Amino acid sequence: MFKGILGKKVGMSQIFTPEGTVIPVTVIEAGPCTIVQKKNVINDGYNALQLGYQKITKMKKVTKPMQGHFKKNNLEPYKTLKEVKVGNPDEYEIGQEIKVDVFEEGDVVDVQGKSIGKGFQGVMKRYNFGGGPSTHGSNFHRAPGSIGMCEFPGETPKGRKMPGRMGGKKVTTQGLKVVKVMPEKNLLLVKGSIPGHKNSTVYIRETTKKQKSN
């Protein structure tokens, strides 16, 4: 079975090893998720499963096209849907639940989430620019400075670092170790920090990062 599940970031805490070492962990309420749809190469061009997370109790919050999508397989509507690639979707059944026990202590995972938005920011905060002199009389403090050339090519280069919206983007943190799995509470404890604010939805999967050999 593939190792992947949707969850909710609860917050950060710490646990102690038998030797007394403190390990900072992020607590994730992972699943349960339900398989809503199966996709295959013949019909869709690729193999994947569509997972549903967090049931919706009020049908008026679900659009009619999505109501038909769930009723097609006699399933309740879900707030979050996520497609995950698998080798053979025929090994799974629609309506099957994916729970946190697909992971074990010691597994290495990648966690994907939406980073915390920080609004419109200048270049000093957004890109860690040094800025100009802060002394009296200077007309250059926190400005970005020159953004292009005068005569040739006479335009601002693509990708120039400038003020703008900071955060609020999809971010994946790779190579995090699973410290503890608590199936009775649907909790997953991962070493270190993960993207997103508290109660934000995250996706946890088996890592794709190549691990260094010890």
N, C-alpha and C positions, 0 to 999 in steps of 0.2 A: 504493500500500500504506500502511495505517495505520502510524504510528510508535509502537509500544508493546512492551515486553518486561519479563519478570521477571528479577531478578538477585540477586546476593549482595554485600553491602557488605564489601569487603576491608579498607579503612582509608583513612587520609589520607596524602597525600604532597605534593610540590611539583615543579613543572617550571619551566624557564626559557625565556623567549622569545628570539629572535635578538638582541633589543635588551638582554637581560640582566635583564628584569623577572621577578620571582618570582610565580608563580601558584599559590595553594593549591588542591589538587584532591582529590576523593574518588575512589578507585579502586573500580569496580564490575565484578564478574564477571557479565556480562549474557548470559543464555541459554546454549546454544540452548533455545528453547521449542518445543513441539509443539502443533499445533491438535488438541484432543481432541474437541471438539463444535462444531457450528454451530447457531445458533438464528435463527429468522426470525419475521417478523410474523405469518404465517399460523398457525404451530403454537404459538409462545411469546408473541406479542404485541410482540416487539421483535427487532431485529437485533443479534446479538453473536457473538463467538467465545469459546470456552473454551480457555485456554492451560494447558498442563501444564509444570511445571518440576521438575527433579531427580528422576531415575528411582529407583524403589524396587526393590531387588534381592530382598528377602525378602518373599514373598507373605503370610506369616503376619502381617505388619504392616498388611495391607490388609483392610478389612472386606469381607464377601461382597457387599453391595450395590455397593461401589465396584469390586470385581473384575469384576462383571457390566457395570458402566459402561464399563470399559476394554476388556473382551473383546468388547463389542458391535462395536467397530471394529478389533479385532485390534491393540490398542496395549498397551504395557507401562504399569504403574501409575506415577503421578507423586505426589510428596510434596505439591506445592503446585499448586492450581488457581485460575485467575483469569479472570473474565469481562471482556471488553472490548467496548465498543460499536463497531460498524463500519457503514458505509453499506450495503454490499452483501456479505453473507457468501458469496454464490455465486462470488465472485472467488477464494475460497480453497478448499483441499482439506483434508479430515481427514488427519492425519499429516504435513502440511506443516510444515517447520521455519521458525521465525522466529529470525534471528540478529542479532548486534549491528550488522551492516553496514546495517541499515535506517536507522541514524542517520549523520549526517555532521558533520564539524567545523564549528562555528558554529551548529548547531541549538540551539534553546532548549527545555528540557524541564521537566516537573514530576516530582518524585520523591516517592513515597508509601511510608511505612514506619511501624513501630511505635516510638514514642519510648522511650528508656531509662527503665525503672521505677526510682523512687527510694524506694519504700515509703511508709509512713504518715508524713506530715510536718505540722508546725504551720503557722500562717498566715504566720509571718515568712519561712520558706523557700518555702512554696508560693505565696504571693501578694505577697511583699516588703512585708509590714506593717512599720511602724516600731517597734512595741513600746512599752513604757513605760519609765520611768526605771530605770537600772541601779544607782542609788545604794543604800546600806544603809538598810533600813527601808521601802523601797517594797514593796508587796504586788502590784504590777502590773508584770511584766517582759516575758514573751513570750505572754501570754494574748490571745485575740481580742477581748476586751471585750464590750460589749453586743451581743446578737444579735437583739433585738426590742423591741417596745413593751410597756408595762405594762398599760394598760387597753384601748386600742383600736389595732389590732384584736386585740391580745393573743396574737399568734403570731409565729413566725419567718418573715420573708418568703422566698418561694421564690427560690433562687439565691444566698442569703447565703454569702459566702466564709468557710469554716470549715476546720478541720483535716481531713485525709483522704488518700487515696492520691494520690501525685503521679507523673505520667508513665504509661508503659505504654498510651498511646492512639494511635490512628491519626492520623498527622500528614502533611500534604503541604507540601513546600517548592516554591514556584513560581518560574519564571523563571531557571533555572540554565542556564548555557551549557556546551555540549559542547566541551571543549578538544581531546580527541584520541580517535580510535577505533582500536582494535587488533584487527581481525577474526581474526588468526592465533592470538590468545590469549583471544578472547572478552572483551576488557576495554574498558571505557568510562570515560574520565576526565572528570569533571564539576567545574566550578569551584565552590568553596565546600563547605559541609558539607551532609549529608543526615540525615534522621532514622534512629534505630536504632543498635544496638551492632554490633560487628564480627561478621561471618558471619550477620547477620540478612537476611531476604528483603525486597527492595524492588521496587516497580513503577515503571518509567520510561516516560513517555509524552510525546508532543508537547504543549507547553504550551497551556493554555487561557486563560492570563493575557494581557490586552491589553498589547502592548509599546508603550512611549512612542516616538514618532517623534523622530529626532535632528534 
